[in-house]
Amino acid sequence: VFAFDIKTSPLIYCDDNDVVPVNDGFTRIDLTVNDADIIGTQNIPANQLRVVYFASEQDFLNNRPIADPTQFINTSSPQTIIAVVRYINPALFCEANVQFQVIVHKRPELLPIAGGYICEDLNSKEVTGFLIDTRLDSKLYNFIWRLNGGIIAGANLSYYNAKTPGTY
């Protein structure tokens, strides 16, 4: 029996689900979506193997698996998970394990931006825009700016210089 590394490691999630309170760094994760990667291709049929998950090395050493790996809630971030591939038949005791990390990021919290003004020079028709700045790092977050609900093409930075009246 072998245990293979998952294709995407670490597993990165955003705290955006129903775990209360929201945005506390904890989220519900279905670890079983990794079963196929962890079992991989072996000489033993996959239907004779199962993956058991442990939330820590201490849980692994004490043989306390995660009760429902489809509803796992992380207890820290990053958190090392141990996945063990075992025969379904307990009489055939043979297993292998692999570790991977789960990282849960908090959602960015945007502070309200005070309303601004867009000015147009009546003579030259030159528009002075209003700079809307999230003060978040464009390398860490993806941005989609909208004007009156519609996506603004090419506006993907942490700030936007608004030159058209409306709701952004």
C-alpha positions, 0 to 999 in steps of 0.5 A: 500500500502506498500513499501519494502526495496530493496534486495541490499542496498546501490546500488554501481556502478562504474563510467564507462559509457558514462556520460562526463567527464568519471570518475567524480563520476557520472553515468547513473543508471536505478532505475526501476530495483528495482521496483519489490523489492520495490513493493514486494508482496501485496494484491493489484495486482502489475499492479495497482501500480507504483514506483515514484523516487525522487532524494532528500528529498526536491524533495519529499516534493515538489513532483518533481519526477525524470523525467526518472528513467531509465536514472537517473544520480546521483548528489552526492555520496552517494545519498539518493533516495526516492521511493514511491509506488502509485496506478496507479489510482490517485483517489485512493490516498494511498502511501508508501515510502522507502529510499535507497542509491546510491554510485558511485565509481570512477574507479581507475586511474593507473599510467604508470609503467616504463618498467622493466627487468627480469634477469636469471642467466645463471649458476643457471637458477634462475630468478629475477623477476620484481615487478609490483605494482599498489599501489592500495588496494587489499581489495577495488579492484579486480585484473586480471593480464594478460601476452600477453593477457592471464589471469594469474591463481591465480594472483589477488593481487594489485601487480605481480612479473613478471618472464616471458618476455612479456607484462603484 
